[in-house]
Each structure stands twice: as C-alpha cells, then as structure tokens.
Amino acid sequence: MNESTTSLPWLVIRQDDNGNRYRVGRYATRAEAQKIADSLDSRGHKQLYWVERIGQGQTQTQAQGQAQAQNGDGTRN
C-alpha cells in the first residue's frame, strides 16, 4: 500500500441503472464515507451507493456481480 491508500482507505461507489460502477470519492474514515453515501442515496435517484475499504472491496465487488468500480471517466481502477 502506498501513502495515499493508507490515508484515504474508504471509497464511496455508485452503481447506475445500467450496472456501471464509479468511484465517487475516497475518505479517511468509514463514518465520513458512509455520511456521503447516505447523503447521495437520500436524493431519491435510482443509483445505488455503498462504502468499501481499499483491499477489502474485491470481495464485496465479487458478491455484487464481479464488476470493478470505474473512475468517473469510465476507465477501470
């Protein structure tokens, strides 16, 4: 792990109606990331938001359909 990974290990991920996944942001604490995810989720859109930790996300991602999160520009992480 590099320094940026250890200082911002929590990701907020968004999945759109077509199943595409995007990294929304990186955060220092789970609580901070969850607050952002909850705020975005409360807007009532059909997108799904969740929090995962770098290094543990692969297991969660596999459970949610084997897709990896994508950057906002559509490239893979």
N, C-alpha and C positions, 0 to 999 in steps of 0.2 A: 504494500500500500504506500502511496506517496502522501505527502503532507496535506494536500487538498482533500484527499479521500478521507483521511482521519479527522480533519477539522469540520467537514460537511458530509457526514456519512448517511444522512437521511434524505431520501428522494420522495417527491410527490409525482405520481404517474397519472396520466389521463388516458382513458380509452374512449375513442369516439364511436359513433353509431356504426361505422364500418369495421370496427375491430382494430383500427390503427392505434398504436400506443406511443405516447410522447412524454418526455421528461419535462415537467413543469418547472421544477426548481430543486435545489439542494439546500439542506438546512443542517444546523449544528445539533439540534435535539429532535427527538421524536415528537415531543409536545408541540414544538414550533411547526414542524411539518404537518402534523395532524390538524392543527388550527387552520392552516392554509387549505388543506384538503377539505375540511369541513365547511369552510367559508365558500369555496368554489362549488362544492356539492349542494349547498343550500340555495344556490341561484336557480335551481329547478330545471337545468338543462338535462338532456338525456345522457351526457357523458358520465363516465364512472371515474372517480378519483380514489386513489389509495396511496398509502405510505409504505415504503420498503427501505431496508437498510442495505447499503452497498455491501456486497459479499454474501448477503442472505437473499437478495432479490431473485436470484436464479431459481431457487426452489419455489418461491411464490409465483414467479412468472411461468414456470413449467406447469404449475397447478392451474393457471389461468389461460392455458391454451398454447403453450410452447413458443409464444412470440416474445421478442425482446422489446424493451422500451426504445423509442426512437427520439432523436433530437428534434427540435422544432422545425428544422429544415428537411426532415424526412430521412436523414441518414441514420444508420444504426449506431448505437453506442459502441 
